[in-house]
Amino acid sequence: MTALQRAIARHQHYPAGARRHGQTGVATLAFVIEADGRIGQIRLAQSSGHASLDQAALQALARLGRFDPIPKSIGRSRWSLRIPIRFDLK
């Protein structure tokens, strides 16, 4: 798991109704990290198959809000990414 996935996981909450109904899945999010680390343009790239899990994934990334700035040595002002957010009852 990458550092970004770990940071998102710290803000991730499993919806009580989804947990109660045994719903699991992976929601893939697409977003942009700006040079200063701000996270924007968050959207659902692929559904988990459960609206409540998809919404929880979007909320986790929104709560994170920012990540490490992009190192100047990379020479990019923004980075478009896709990250899978797993909801697992293990």
C-alpha positions as CSV (number, residue, x, y, z in Angstrom):
1,M,0.0,0.0,0.0
2,T,1.4,3.4,-0.9
3,A,1.7,6.3,1.5
4,L,-1.2,8.0,-0.3
5,Q,-3.4,5.0,0.1
6,R,-2.5,4.8,3.8
7,A,-3.3,8.5,4.3
8,I,-6.7,8.0,2.6
9,A,-7.4,4.9,4.8
10,R,-6.9,7.0,7.9
11,H,-9.9,9.1,6.8
12,Q,-12.0,6.2,5.5
13,H,-15.1,5.2,7.4
14,Y,-17.1,2.0,6.6
15,P,-20.8,3.0,6.4
16,A,-22.7,1.2,9.2
17,G,-25.5,0.1,6.8
18,A,-23.0,-1.3,4.3
19,R,-21.2,-3.2,7.1
20,R,-24.5,-4.5,8.5
21,H,-25.5,-5.8,5.1
22,G,-22.1,-7.4,4.4
23,Q,-21.4,-5.1,1.5
24,T,-17.8,-5.1,0.2
25,G,-16.1,-3.7,-2.8
26,V,-13.5,-1.5,-4.4
27,A,-14.3,2.1,-5.5
28,T,-11.7,3.6,-7.8
29,L,-11.3,7.4,-7.5
30,A,-9.7,9.7,-10.0
31,F,-8.3,13.0,-8.8
32,V,-5.5,15.6,-9.2
33,I,-2.8,16.5,-6.8
34,E,-1.6,20.1,-7.3
35,A,2.0,21.1,-6.8
36,D,1.3,22.3,-3.2
37,G,-0.3,19.0,-2.3
38,R,-4.0,20.1,-2.6
39,I,-6.3,17.4,-3.8
40,G,-9.0,18.4,-6.3
41,Q,-11.2,17.2,-9.2
42,I,-12.2,14.2,-7.2
43,R,-14.5,11.8,-9.1
44,L,-15.6,8.2,-9.0
45,A,-13.8,6.4,-11.9
46,Q,-15.2,3.0,-11.1
47,S,-18.0,2.0,-8.7
48,S,-17.7,-0.5,-6.0
49,G,-21.2,-1.6,-6.8
50,H,-22.7,0.0,-3.7
51,A,-23.6,3.7,-3.6
52,S,-22.8,4.0,0.1
53,L,-19.3,2.6,-0.3
54,D,-18.7,4.9,-3.3
55,Q,-19.8,7.9,-1.3
56,A,-17.6,6.9,1.6
57,A,-14.6,6.6,-0.7
58,L,-15.2,10.1,-2.1
59,Q,-15.7,11.5,1.4
60,A,-12.4,9.9,2.6
61,L,-10.4,11.6,-0.1
62,A,-12.2,14.9,0.5
63,R,-11.5,14.7,4.2
64,L,-7.8,14.2,3.5
65,G,-7.8,17.4,1.4
66,R,-4.1,17.5,0.7
67,F,-1.1,15.3,0.5
68,D,2.7,15.8,0.2
69,P,3.6,18.5,-2.3
70,I,5.0,17.3,-5.6
71,P,8.8,17.5,-5.5
72,K,10.1,20.3,-7.7
73,S,12.7,17.8,-9.1
74,I,9.9,15.9,-10.8
75,G,9.0,19.0,-12.9
76,R,5.2,18.7,-12.7
77,S,2.7,21.2,-11.4
78,R,0.0,18.6,-11.0
79,W,-0.5,14.9,-11.1
80,S,-3.6,13.0,-12.2
81,L,-4.0,9.8,-10.3
82,R,-6.4,6.8,-9.9
83,I,-6.5,5.0,-6.5
84,P,-8.6,2.0,-5.5
85,I,-10.3,2.3,-2.1
86,R,-11.1,-1.1,-0.7
87,F,-14.0,-1.8,1.6
88,D,-13.4,-5.3,3.2
89,L,-15.0,-6.8,6.2
90,K,-11.9,-8.8,7.3
